[in-house]
Amino acid sequence: MMGEPYGEPAAECRELSMVSLHIQSVAVAVYLLACLSTASAQPVITSGPNYCCGSIGEINQALTATGGNGTYTWSLVAGSLPTGLSIRTDVPNNFPAGATAGLIGVATSAGTYSFTLQVVSGGQSATQSATMHISPLILKDFSTFLDAFANAVYPPYQLTALNNAGPVTFTVSNGALPPGMTLTADGIFSGTPTMPGNSVGPSASQVTVHVPRSISLDK
């Protein structure tokens, strides 16, 4: 308005400025809340860190994690994996649900290996210092056994360890044998299975072979 002195704005202008500021602050608050709600939790590695023992030969060790956005990318950031193994995503069907990567391959050299794994998910990462022992001890036997039939005697099968430094002791370290079947300490797999099913002998249940100096083999 002509002749009106400069200074405090008119009431209507003042009201518009306040409304504009109020709308802008709401928009900022909504934006911040949206950013906070979409941020992913930091992933947590749930497998390891001691990936126990394997033997020279085929190894399939699942890598698992929680948190993040549910999609995980794994990498080796320090140390060395056992010779012949690598982080792979072509995982076997018997891996836990949600496991999309693993330490997979054919181990060729015995020893204890130390390494650091990293998993990235949702823009965040986690690391793990891990170890894996590869034993020179191996099982001579095939990975699958003859089919058994419910309520029929299964012919005794003798498991044989190779490269052992002395007497060995066989135990089931994971899972369970089919009902009615037994595994003796000297490696005889036998019995009369009482229930049909897909569970087979020691190959599916993991046989641990213990030798002097705590060298062990999961097979």
Residue frames as a rotation matrix with the C-alpha (Angstrom) as fourth column:
MET 1
0.588 0.809 0.000 0.00
0.809 -0.588 0.000 0.00
0.000 0.000 -1.000 0.00
MET 2
0.003 -0.591 0.807 1.38
0.511 -0.693 -0.509 3.41
0.859 0.414 0.300 -0.98
GLY 3
0.052 -0.060 0.997 2.65
-0.522 -0.853 -0.024 5.47
0.851 -0.519 -0.076 1.91
GLU 4
0.961 0.276 0.012 2.57
-0.159 0.518 0.841 2.53
0.225 -0.810 0.542 4.42
PRO 5
0.292 -0.921 0.258 5.85
-0.957 -0.280 0.080 2.42
-0.002 -0.270 -0.963 6.37
TYR 6
0.026 -0.397 -0.917 8.18
-0.281 0.878 -0.388 -0.58
0.959 0.267 -0.089 6.20
GLY 7
-0.477 -0.209 0.853 8.22
-0.877 0.047 -0.479 -2.77
0.060 -0.977 -0.206 9.29
GLU 8
-0.672 0.279 0.686 6.03
-0.131 0.867 -0.481 -5.54
-0.729 -0.413 -0.546 10.66
PRO 9
-0.944 0.329 -0.008 3.99
0.054 0.180 0.982 -7.17
0.324 0.927 -0.187 7.85
ALA 10
-0.284 0.933 0.220 0.25
-0.887 -0.343 0.311 -6.82
0.365 -0.107 0.925 7.71
ALA 11
-0.126 0.299 0.946 -1.82
-0.752 0.594 -0.288 -9.36
-0.648 -0.747 0.150 9.65
GLU 12
0.848 0.529 -0.011 -2.85
-0.400 0.627 -0.668 -11.26
-0.347 0.571 0.744 6.52
CYS 13
0.428 -0.781 -0.455 0.78
-0.551 0.173 -0.816 -11.57
0.716 0.601 -0.356 5.37
ARG 14
-0.417 -0.581 0.698 1.86
-0.905 0.195 -0.379 -12.64
0.084 -0.790 -0.607 8.82
GLU 15
0.295 0.637 0.712 -0.78
-0.629 0.690 -0.357 -15.37
-0.719 -0.343 0.605 8.83
LEU 16
0.916 0.019 -0.402 0.31
-0.361 0.479 -0.800 -16.67
0.177 0.878 0.445 5.44
SER 17
-0.011 -0.999 -0.053 3.94
-0.736 0.044 -0.676 -16.84
0.677 0.032 -0.735 6.57
MET 18
-0.354 -0.076 0.932 2.99
-0.858 0.424 -0.291 -18.83
-0.373 -0.903 -0.215 9.67
VAL 19
0.684 0.666 0.300 0.88
-0.454 0.709 -0.539 -21.27
-0.571 0.233 0.787 7.65
SER 20
0.705 -0.485 -0.517 3.69
-0.464 0.236 -0.854 -21.73
0.536 0.842 -0.059 5.14
LEU 21
-0.338 -0.877 0.342 6.22
-0.840 0.117 -0.530 -22.43
0.424 -0.466 -0.776 7.91
HIS 22
-0.035 0.425 0.905 3.84
-0.764 0.572 -0.298 -24.82
-0.644 -0.702 0.305 9.59
ILE 23
0.912 0.395 -0.112 3.31
-0.359 0.635 -0.684 -26.81
-0.199 0.664 0.720 6.38
GLN 24
0.348 -0.863 -0.365 7.03
-0.584 0.105 -0.805 -26.92
0.733 0.493 -0.468 5.72
SER 25
-0.433 -0.537 0.724 7.82
-0.901 0.235 -0.365 -28.27
0.026 -0.810 -0.586 9.21
VAL 26
0.409 0.649 0.642 5.20
-0.572 0.730 -0.374 -31.00
-0.711 -0.214 0.670 8.83
ALA 27
0.891 -0.111 -0.439 6.72
-0.361 0.413 -0.836 -32.03
0.274 0.904 0.328 5.52
VAL 28
-0.104 -0.994 0.036 10.18
-0.754 0.055 -0.655 -32.22
0.649 -0.095 -0.755 7.10
ALA 29
-0.277 0.050 0.959 8.85
-0.855 0.443 -0.270 -34.30
-0.439 -0.895 -0.080 10.00
VAL 30
0.768 0.609 0.197 7.08
-0.419 0.711 -0.564 -36.71
-0.484 0.350 0.802 7.64
TYR 31
0.626 -0.605 -0.492 10.24
-0.485 0.193 -0.853 -37.05
0.611 0.772 -0.173 5.56
LEU 32
-0.382 -0.811 0.444 12.37
-0.862 0.139 -0.487 -37.86
0.333 -0.569 -0.752 8.61
LEU 33
0.026 0.481 0.876 9.86
-0.705 0.630 -0.325 -40.41
-0.708 -0.609 0.356 9.88
ALA 34
0.915 0.312 -0.255 9.74
-0.393 0.554 -0.734 -42.06
-0.087 0.772 0.630 6.45
CYS 35
0.202 -0.928 -0.314 13.54
-0.642 0.117 -0.758 -42.32
0.739 0.355 -0.572 6.37
LEU 36
-0.475 -0.381 0.793 13.66
-0.875 0.300 -0.380 -43.84
-0.093 -0.875 -0.476 9.84
SER 37
0.337 0.718 0.610 10.93
-0.618 0.657 -0.432 -46.38
-0.711 -0.231 0.665 9.10
THR 38
0.947 0.036 -0.320 12.62
-0.292 0.517 -0.804 -47.67
0.136 0.855 0.500 5.93
ALA 39
0.025 -0.996 0.085 16.13
-0.957 -0.049 -0.287 -48.04
0.290 -0.074 -0.954 7.41
SER 40
0.538 0.123 -0.834 17.23
-0.130 0.990 0.062 -51.71
0.833 0.075 0.548 7.67
ALA 41
0.868 -0.268 0.419 18.45
-0.402 0.118 0.908 -53.27
-0.293 -0.956 -0.005 10.87
GLN 42
-0.054 -0.969 -0.239 22.11
-0.998 0.046 0.041 -54.29
-0.029 0.241 -0.970 10.88
PRO 43
0.557 0.248 -0.792 22.56
-0.412 0.911 -0.004 -57.92
0.721 0.329 0.610 9.76
VAL 44
0.193 -0.461 0.866 23.75
-0.905 0.258 0.339 -60.52
-0.380 -0.849 -0.367 12.26
ILE 45
-0.217 -0.350 -0.911 25.68
-0.692 0.714 -0.109 -63.61
0.689 0.607 -0.397 11.16
THR 46
0.464 0.535 0.706 24.11
-0.879 0.375 0.294 -66.67
-0.108 -0.757 0.644 12.78
SER 47
0.915 -0.264 -0.306 26.33
0.164 0.934 -0.316 -69.43
0.369 0.239 0.898 11.39
GLY 48
0.011 -1.000 -0.003 29.83
0.301 0.006 -0.954 -70.11
0.954 0.010 0.301 12.74
PRO 49
0.610 -0.634 -0.476 32.19
-0.784 -0.571 -0.243 -68.79
-0.118 0.521 -0.845 13.90
ASN 50
-0.495 -0.750 0.438 33.72
-0.635 0.657 0.407 -72.24
-0.593 -0.076 -0.802 14.33
TYR 51
0.304 0.635 -0.710 32.68
-0.951 0.246 -0.187 -74.11
0.056 0.732 0.679 11.21
CYS 52
0.665 0.056 0.745 33.74
-0.430 0.844 0.320 -77.34
-0.611 -0.533 0.585 12.89
CYS 53
-0.387 -0.883 0.264 35.43
-0.435 0.428 0.793 -79.98
-0.813 0.192 -0.550 10.89
GLY 54
0.789 0.492 -0.369 35.35
-0.570 0.360 -0.738 -81.48
-0.230 0.793 0.564 7.51
SER 55
0.248 -0.723 0.645 37.52
0.257 0.691 0.675 -83.93
-0.934 -0.002 0.357 5.67
ILE 56
-0.714 -0.501 -0.489 39.41
-0.404 -0.276 0.872 -83.78
-0.572 0.820 -0.005 2.44
GLY 57
-0.710 0.555 0.434 36.66
0.704 0.590 0.396 -84.04
-0.036 0.586 -0.810 -0.12
GLU 58
-0.283 0.694 0.662 33.27
0.419 -0.531 0.736 -82.41
0.863 0.486 -0.141 -0.70
ILE 59
-0.770 0.063 -0.635 32.24
0.577 -0.358 -0.734 -79.67
-0.273 -0.932 0.239 1.74
ASN 60
-0.248 0.745 0.620 28.85
0.397 -0.506 0.766 -77.93
0.884 0.436 -0.170 1.91
GLN 61
-0.558 -0.012 -0.829 28.68
0.816 -0.190 -0.546 -75.46
-0.151 -0.982 0.115 4.81
ALA 62
0.305 0.791 0.531 25.70
0.816 -0.504 0.283 -73.10
0.492 0.347 -0.799 4.94
LEU 63
-0.897 -0.439 -0.045 26.14
0.413 -0.800 -0.435 -69.40
0.155 -0.409 0.899 5.71
THR 64
0.081 0.997 -0.008 23.17
0.860 -0.066 0.506 -67.83
0.504 -0.048 -0.862 7.51
ALA 65
-0.952 -0.305 -0.001 22.24
0.271 -0.843 -0.465 -64.39
0.141 -0.443 0.886 8.82
THR 66
0.109 0.977 -0.180 19.30
0.993 -0.116 -0.028 -62.41
-0.048 -0.176 -0.983 10.18
GLY 67
0.103 0.003 -0.995 18.39
0.326 -0.945 0.031 -58.71
-0.940 -0.328 -0.098 10.10
GLY 68
-0.894 -0.424 -0.147 19.05
0.041 -0.404 0.914 -56.39
-0.447 0.810 0.379 7.21
ASN 69
-0.264 0.820 -0.508 16.46
-0.903 -0.395 -0.168 -56.40
-0.338 0.415 0.845 4.46
GLY 70
0.516 0.491 0.701 16.41
-0.339 0.869 -0.360 -60.18
-0.787 -0.052 0.615 4.02
THR 71
0.951 -0.307 0.021 18.80
0.126 0.327 -0.937 -60.22
0.281 0.894 0.350 1.05
TYR 72
0.684 -0.727 0.054 22.43
-0.170 -0.087 0.982 -61.05
-0.709 -0.681 -0.183 1.86
THR 73
0.804 -0.560 -0.199 25.67
-0.198 0.064 -0.978 -60.69
0.561 0.826 -0.059 -0.06
TRP 74
0.862 -0.499 0.089 28.65
0.129 0.385 0.914 -62.60
-0.490 -0.776 0.396 1.36
SER 75
0.690 -0.722 -0.048 32.35
-0.248 -0.173 -0.953 -62.06
0.680 0.670 -0.298 0.81
LEU 76
0.548 -0.666 -0.506 35.75
0.836 0.456 0.304 -63.04
0.028 -0.590 0.807 2.19
VAL 77
0.911 -0.143 0.387 37.52
-0.092 -0.985 -0.148 -59.94
0.403 0.099 -0.910 3.53
ALA 78
0.153 -0.914 0.376 40.58
-0.982 -0.184 -0.046 -61.44
0.111 -0.362 -0.926 5.25
GLY 79
-0.159 -0.328 0.931 42.44
-0.549 0.813 0.193 -64.74
-0.821 -0.481 -0.309 5.59
SER 80
-0.634 -0.123 -0.764 42.05
-0.734 0.406 0.544 -67.81
0.243 0.906 -0.348 3.42
LEU 81
0.539 0.809 0.234 39.34
-0.827 0.561 -0.038 -70.42
-0.162 -0.173 0.972 3.02
PRO 82
0.105 -0.462 0.881 40.37
-0.094 0.877 0.471 -74.08
-0.990 -0.132 0.049 2.94
THR 83
-0.718 -0.482 -0.502 41.98
-0.533 -0.083 0.842 -74.89
-0.448 0.872 -0.198 -0.40
GLY 84
-0.920 0.385 0.071 39.28
0.325 0.650 0.687 -75.83
0.218 0.655 -0.723 -2.89
LEU 85
-0.083 0.927 -0.366 36.43
0.959 -0.025 -0.283 -74.01
-0.272 -0.374 -0.887 -1.12
SER 86
-0.929 -0.100 0.356 34.79
0.205 -0.941 0.269 -70.72
0.308 0.323 0.895 -2.06
ILE 87
-0.544 0.806 -0.233 31.69
-0.056 -0.312 -0.948 -68.71
-0.837 -0.503 0.215 -1.20
ARG 88
-0.971 0.232 0.059 29.04
0.105 0.195 0.975 -69.85
0.215 0.953 -0.214 -3.64
THR 89
-0.543 0.839 0.045 25.35
-0.734 -0.448 -0.510 -69.15
-0.407 -0.310 0.859 -4.13
ASP 90
-0.065 0.503 -0.862 24.44
-0.688 0.603 0.403 -72.39
0.723 0.619 0.307 -5.95
VAL 91
-0.527 -0.172 0.832 23.44
-0.838 0.269 -0.475 -73.97
-0.143 -0.948 -0.286 -2.65
PRO 92
-0.893 0.211 -0.396 22.21
0.079 0.943 0.325 -77.56
0.442 0.259 -0.859 -2.25
ASN 93
-0.060 0.993 0.099 18.60
-0.159 -0.107 0.981 -78.32
0.985 0.043 0.164 -1.39
ASN 94
0.319 0.200 -0.926 19.44
0.744 0.553 0.376 -79.50
0.588 -0.809 0.028 2.14
PHE 95
-0.799 -0.561 0.218 20.64
0.339 -0.719 -0.606 -76.06
0.497 -0.410 0.765 3.26
PRO 96
-0.505 0.637 -0.583 18.48
0.654 -0.157 -0.740 -74.31
-0.562 -0.755 -0.337 5.90
ALA 97
0.382 0.734 0.562 15.60
0.917 -0.376 -0.132 -72.21
0.114 0.566 -0.817 4.62
GLY 98
0.987 0.047 -0.153 16.82
0.063 -0.993 0.099 -68.73
-0.147 -0.107 -0.983 3.76
ALA 99
0.156 -0.988 -0.006 20.46
0.053 0.003 0.999 -69.74
-0.986 -0.157 0.053 3.31
THR 100
0.964 0.251 -0.084 21.47
-0.042 -0.168 -0.985 -68.36
-0.261 0.953 -0.151 -0.08
ALA 101
0.411 -0.889 -0.204 25.22
-0.660 -0.135 -0.739 -68.89
0.630 0.438 -0.642 0.16
GLY 102
0.967 -0.128 0.219 27.72
-0.076 0.676 0.733 -71.33
-0.242 -0.725 0.645 1.61
LEU 103
-0.040 -0.997 -0.067 31.31
-0.895 0.006 0.447 -72.46
-0.445 0.078 -0.892 1.84
ILE 104
0.786 0.495 0.370 31.19
-0.214 0.780 -0.588 -75.00
-0.580 0.383 0.719 -0.94
GLY 105
0.365 -0.649 -0.668 33.71
-0.888 -0.027 -0.460 -77.03
0.280 0.761 -0.585 -2.89
VAL 106
0.861 -0.224 -0.458 36.15
0.239 0.971 -0.024 -79.92
0.450 -0.089 0.889 -2.62
ALA 107
0.740 -0.611 0.281 38.73
-0.619 -0.453 0.642 -79.47
-0.265 -0.649 -0.714 0.12
THR 108
0.781 -0.490 -0.387 42.15
-0.019 0.601 -0.799 -80.67
0.624 0.631 0.460 -0.98
SER 109
-0.308 -0.951 0.018 44.50
0.031 -0.030 -0.999 -79.75
0.951 -0.307 0.039 1.88
ALA 110
0.397 0.403 -0.824 44.27
0.786 0.314 0.533 -80.61
0.473 -0.860 -0.192 5.57
GLY 111
-0.743 -0.666 0.066 44.77
0.499 -0.617 -0.609 -77.92
0.446 -0.419 0.791 8.20
THR 112
0.082 0.724 -0.684 43.05
0.904 -0.343 -0.254 -75.31
-0.419 -0.598 -0.683 10.35
TYR 113
-0.486 -0.178 0.856 42.09
0.717 -0.641 0.274 -72.20
0.500 0.747 0.439 8.42
SER 114
-0.205 0.380 -0.902 41.29
0.682 -0.605 -0.410 -68.74
-0.702 -0.700 -0.135 9.83
PHE 115
-0.712 0.056 0.700 39.38
0.593 -0.487 0.641 -66.14
0.377 0.871 0.314 7.84
THR 116
-0.686 0.515 -0.513 36.97
0.067 -0.658 -0.750 -63.21
-0.724 -0.549 0.417 8.12
LEU 117
-0.485 0.637 0.599 33.56
0.864 0.246 0.438 -63.24
0.132 0.731 -0.670 6.46
GLN 118
-0.868 0.302 -0.394 31.41
-0.170 -0.927 -0.336 -60.21
-0.467 -0.225 0.855 5.67
VAL 119
-0.359 0.825 0.436 27.70
0.932 0.345 0.114 -60.04
-0.056 0.447 -0.893 4.94
VAL 120
-0.973 0.097 -0.209 26.00
-0.115 -0.990 0.078 -56.96
-0.200 0.100 0.975 3.47
SER 121
-0.404 0.905 0.136 22.24
0.891 0.355 0.283 -56.37
0.207 0.235 -0.949 3.60
GLY 122
0.630 0.776 0.011 20.18
0.762 -0.621 0.181 -53.23
0.147 -0.105 -0.983 3.24
GLY 123
0.547 -0.482 0.684 23.27
-0.041 -0.832 -0.553 -51.05
0.836 0.275 -0.475 2.97
GLN 124
0.485 -0.397 0.779 24.68
-0.874 -0.189 0.448 -52.29
-0.030 -0.898 -0.438 6.28
SER 125
0.232 -0.523 -0.820 27.29
-0.333 0.749 -0.572 -54.95
0.914 0.406 0.000 6.99
ALA 126
0.752 -0.131 0.646 28.58
-0.604 0.254 0.755 -57.32
-0.263 -0.958 0.112 9.65
THR 127
0.066 -0.802 -0.593 31.83
-0.693 0.390 -0.606 -59.29
0.718 0.451 -0.530 9.86
GLN 128
0.905 0.183 0.383 32.83
-0.403 0.655 0.640 -62.51
-0.133 -0.733 0.666 11.57
SER 129
-0.204 -0.975 -0.093 36.24
-0.969 0.214 -0.120 -63.97
0.136 0.066 -0.988 12.43
ALA 130
0.770 0.620 0.149 35.89
-0.621 0.782 -0.047 -67.67
-0.146 -0.057 0.988 11.69
THR 131
-0.457 -0.877 0.146 37.82
-0.807 0.478 0.347 -70.94
-0.374 0.041 -0.926 11.54
MET 132
0.766 0.603 -0.224 37.40
-0.643 0.718 -0.265 -74.28
0.001 0.347 0.938 9.80
HIS 133
-0.194 -0.818 0.542 39.35
-0.687 0.508 0.520 -77.49
-0.700 -0.272 -0.660 10.37
ILE 134
0.614 0.269 -0.742 39.95
-0.742 0.517 -0.427 -79.88
0.269 0.813 0.517 7.49
SER 135
0.293 -0.459 0.839 41.09
-0.547 0.640 0.540 -83.34
-0.784 -0.617 -0.064 8.53
PRO 136
-0.528 -0.513 -0.677 43.11
-0.849 0.329 0.413 -85.73
0.011 0.793 -0.609 6.38
LEU 137
-0.798 0.270 0.538 40.82
0.012 0.901 -0.434 -88.47
-0.602 -0.340 -0.723 7.64
ILE 138
-0.445 0.681 -0.582 38.19
-0.888 -0.252 0.383 -89.62
0.114 0.687 0.717 5.15
LEU 139
0.081 0.553 0.829 35.55
-0.423 0.772 -0.474 -92.32
-0.902 -0.313 0.297 4.87
LYS 140
-0.898 -0.431 0.086 36.09
-0.151 0.486 0.861 -94.97
-0.413 0.761 -0.501 2.26
ASP 141
-0.459 0.793 0.401 32.37
0.668 0.605 -0.433 -95.66
-0.586 0.069 -0.807 2.01
PHE 142
-0.585 0.366 0.724 29.94
0.595 -0.413 0.689 -94.28
0.551 0.834 0.024 -0.53
SER 143
-0.940 0.228 0.253 27.79
-0.321 -0.841 -0.436 -91.29
0.113 -0.491 0.864 0.44
THR 144
0.089 0.994 0.067 24.61
-0.986 0.078 0.145 -93.35
0.138 -0.079 0.987 0.02
PHE 145
-0.740 -0.296 0.604 23.81
-0.482 0.860 -0.170 -96.83
-0.469 -0.417 -0.779 1.26
LEU 146
-0.871 0.462 -0.166 21.67
0.214 0.661 0.719 -99.68
0.442 0.591 -0.675 0.01
ASP 147
-0.211 0.886 0.412 17.93
-0.676 -0.437 0.593 -99.15
0.706 -0.154 0.691 0.48
ALA 148
-0.994 0.019 0.107 16.44
-0.073 0.616 -0.784 -100.59
-0.081 -0.787 -0.611 3.64
PHE 149
-0.355 0.921 -0.161 12.92
-0.122 0.125 0.985 -101.97
0.927 0.369 0.068 4.03
ALA 150
-0.140 0.375 0.917 10.65
-0.947 -0.320 -0.014 -101.60
0.288 -0.870 0.400 7.02
ASN 151
0.527 0.351 0.774 10.69
-0.728 0.657 0.198 -104.64
-0.439 -0.667 0.602 9.33
ALA 152
0.929 -0.333 -0.161 13.37
0.167 0.766 -0.621 -106.37
0.330 0.550 0.767 7.25
VAL 153
0.602 -0.765 -0.230 16.84
0.410 0.049 0.911 -107.03
-0.685 -0.642 0.343 8.62
TYR 154
0.886 -0.410 -0.215 19.45
-0.442 -0.608 -0.659 -104.73
0.140 0.679 -0.721 7.11
PRO 155
0.684 -0.674 -0.278 22.73
0.611 0.738 -0.286 -106.56
0.398 0.026 0.917 6.44
PRO 156
0.631 -0.490 -0.601 25.54
0.383 -0.478 0.791 -105.23
-0.675 -0.729 -0.114 8.68
TYR 157
0.746 -0.403 0.530 27.68
0.398 -0.369 -0.840 -102.66
0.534 0.838 -0.115 6.90
GLN 158
0.347 -0.728 -0.591 31.22
0.840 -0.039 0.542 -101.87
-0.417 -0.684 0.598 8.05
LEU 159
0.993 -0.084 0.088 32.30
-0.045 -0.924 -0.379 -98.24
0.113 0.372 -0.921 7.72
THR 160
0.390 -0.921 -0.009 35.99
0.918 0.388 0.081 -97.76
-0.071 -0.040 0.997 6.99
ALA 161
0.896 -0.190 -0.401 38.17
-0.117 -0.973 0.199 -94.74
-0.427 -0.131 -0.894 7.80
LEU 162
0.555 -0.758 0.343 41.26
0.748 0.273 -0.605 -93.93
0.365 0.592 0.718 5.74
ASN 163
-0.018 -0.725 0.689 44.38
0.139 -0.684 -0.716 -91.96
0.990 0.083 0.113 6.71
ASN 164
0.893 0.359 0.272 43.77
-0.217 -0.187 0.958 -92.54
0.395 -0.914 -0.089 10.42
ALA 165
-0.045 -0.966 0.253 46.69
-0.705 -0.148 -0.693 -92.39
0.707 -0.209 -0.675 12.83
GLY 166
-0.950 -0.213 0.230 45.30
-0.313 0.632 -0.709 -95.08
0.006 -0.745 -0.667 15.12
PRO 167
-0.645 0.764 -0.024 42.05
0.760 0.639 -0.117 -96.69
-0.074 -0.094 -0.993 16.31
VAL 168
-0.836 0.440 0.329 38.89
-0.256 -0.842 0.476 -94.79
0.486 0.313 0.816 15.42
THR 169
-0.705 0.696 -0.137 35.53
0.473 0.316 -0.822 -94.39
-0.529 -0.645 -0.552 17.14
PHE 170
-0.761 0.513 0.396 32.31
0.262 -0.316 0.912 -93.81
0.593 0.798 0.106 15.19
THR 171
-0.560 0.676 -0.479 29.40
0.536 -0.146 -0.832 -91.75
-0.633 -0.722 -0.280 16.59
VAL 172
0.018 0.646 0.763 26.36
0.902 -0.340 0.267 -90.03
0.431 0.683 -0.589 15.12
SER 173
-0.730 -0.441 -0.522 26.97
0.637 -0.715 -0.287 -86.30
-0.247 -0.542 0.803 15.62
ASN 174
-0.777 0.490 -0.395 23.97
-0.524 -0.851 -0.025 -84.78
-0.349 0.188 0.918 13.87
GLY 175
-0.112 0.827 -0.551 20.41
-0.862 0.195 0.468 -85.91
0.494 0.527 0.691 13.26
ALA 176
-0.027 0.195 0.980 19.30
-0.726 0.670 -0.153 -89.44
-0.687 -0.716 0.124 14.05
LEU 177
-0.961 -0.266 -0.071 19.57
-0.253 0.752 0.609 -92.89
-0.108 0.604 -0.790 12.53
PRO 178
-0.252 0.907 -0.339 16.39
-0.568 0.145 0.810 -94.47
0.784 0.396 0.479 11.15
PRO 179
0.186 0.384 0.905 14.34
-0.968 0.227 0.103 -96.09
-0.166 -0.895 0.414 13.97
GLY 180
0.933 0.160 0.323 15.59
-0.171 0.985 0.004 -99.61
-0.317 -0.059 0.947 14.58
MET 181
0.645 -0.764 0.029 19.07
0.312 0.229 -0.922 -98.98
0.698 0.604 0.386 13.15
THR 182
0.878 -0.436 -0.198 22.28
0.105 -0.227 0.968 -98.72
-0.467 -0.871 -0.154 15.17
LEU 183
0.596 -0.802 0.025 25.87
-0.185 -0.168 -0.968 -97.66
0.781 0.573 -0.248 14.66
THR 184
0.811 -0.355 -0.466 28.50
0.585 0.467 0.663 -99.30
-0.017 -0.810 0.586 16.83
ALA 185
0.706 -0.594 -0.385 31.64
-0.258 -0.723 0.641 -97.57
-0.659 -0.353 -0.664 18.05
ASP 186
-0.333 -0.879 0.342 33.72
0.062 0.342 0.938 -99.65
-0.941 0.333 -0.059 15.64
GLY 187
-0.598 0.023 -0.801 31.63
-0.651 -0.597 0.469 -98.57
-0.467 0.802 0.372 12.65
ILE 188
-0.921 0.352 0.167 29.08
0.389 0.811 0.438 -101.31
0.019 0.468 -0.883 12.03
PHE 189
-0.622 0.763 -0.173 25.78
-0.758 -0.643 -0.111 -99.97
-0.196 0.062 0.979 10.70
SER 190
-0.856 0.316 -0.409 22.97
0.130 0.897 0.423 -102.51
0.500 0.309 -0.809 11.09
GLY 191
-0.778 0.613 0.137 19.52
-0.265 -0.122 -0.956 -103.28
-0.570 -0.780 0.258 12.48
THR 192
-0.557 0.716 0.420 15.90
0.830 0.461 0.314 -103.71
0.031 0.523 -0.851 11.44
PRO 193
-0.972 0.192 0.138 14.23
-0.183 -0.980 0.071 -100.44
0.149 0.044 0.988 10.44
THR 194
-0.644 0.759 -0.092 10.74
0.617 0.445 -0.650 -100.12
-0.452 -0.475 -0.755 11.85
MET 195
0.341 0.778 -0.528 9.37
0.242 -0.615 -0.751 -97.17
-0.909 0.128 -0.397 9.89
PRO 196
0.192 -0.253 0.948 9.45
0.981 0.030 -0.190 -96.25
0.019 0.967 0.254 6.19
GLY 197
0.820 0.063 -0.569 10.88
0.136 -0.987 0.088 -92.89
-0.556 -0.149 -0.818 5.21
ASN 198
0.858 -0.482 0.180 13.68
0.078 -0.223 -0.972 -91.09
0.508 0.847 -0.153 3.42
SER 199
0.522 -0.724 0.452 16.17
-0.838 -0.335 0.431 -91.01
-0.160 -0.604 -0.781 6.27
VAL 200
0.693 -0.379 -0.614 19.08
-0.053 0.822 -0.567 -93.25
0.719 0.425 0.550 5.44
GLY 201
0.612 -0.444 -0.654 22.13
0.750 0.588 0.303 -94.40
0.250 -0.676 0.693 7.30
PRO 202
0.204 -0.601 -0.773 25.17
0.755 -0.405 0.515 -92.61
-0.623 -0.689 0.371 8.63
SER 203
-0.622 -0.488 0.612 25.70
0.776 -0.492 0.395 -90.62
0.108 0.721 0.685 5.45
ALA 204
0.028 0.716 0.697 22.54
0.379 -0.653 0.656 -88.61
0.925 0.246 -0.289 6.09
SER 205
0.873 0.393 -0.290 23.05
0.378 -0.170 0.910 -88.35
0.308 -0.904 -0.297 9.82
GLN 206
0.439 -0.827 0.350 26.74
-0.615 -0.561 -0.555 -87.35
0.655 0.028 -0.755 9.78
VAL 207
0.837 -0.304 -0.456 29.21
0.494 0.777 0.389 -89.79
0.236 -0.551 0.801 11.18
THR 208
0.658 -0.673 0.337 31.99
-0.713 -0.701 -0.009 -88.30
0.242 -0.235 -0.941 13.26
VAL 209
0.685 -0.541 -0.487 35.21
0.448 0.841 -0.304 -90.27
0.574 -0.010 0.819 13.31
HIS 210
0.848 -0.390 0.358 37.38
-0.529 -0.627 0.572 -89.48
0.001 -0.674 -0.738 16.32
VAL 211
0.555 -0.763 -0.330 41.09
0.469 0.615 -0.634 -90.23
0.687 0.198 0.699 16.26
PRO 212
0.189 -0.541 -0.819 43.94
0.955 -0.094 0.283 -89.38
-0.230 -0.836 0.499 18.66
ARG 213
-0.796 -0.538 -0.278 44.78
0.518 -0.843 0.146 -85.69
-0.313 -0.027 0.949 19.20
SER 214
-0.162 0.867 -0.472 41.13
0.217 -0.436 -0.874 -84.70
-0.963 -0.244 -0.118 18.73
ILE 215
-0.884 -0.055 -0.465 41.20
-0.437 -0.262 0.861 -84.89
-0.169 0.964 0.207 14.95
SER 216
-0.283 0.866 0.411 37.63
0.138 0.461 -0.876 -85.42
-0.949 -0.191 -0.250 13.81
LEU 217
-1.000 0.008 -0.020 35.74
-0.020 -0.048 0.999 -85.91
0.007 0.999 0.049 10.59
ASP 218
-0.131 0.991 -0.025 32.16
-0.321 -0.066 -0.945 -85.02
-0.938 -0.116 0.327 9.70
LYS 219
-0.976 -0.176 -0.127 30.95
-0.180 0.333 0.926 -87.03
-0.121 0.926 -0.357 6.76
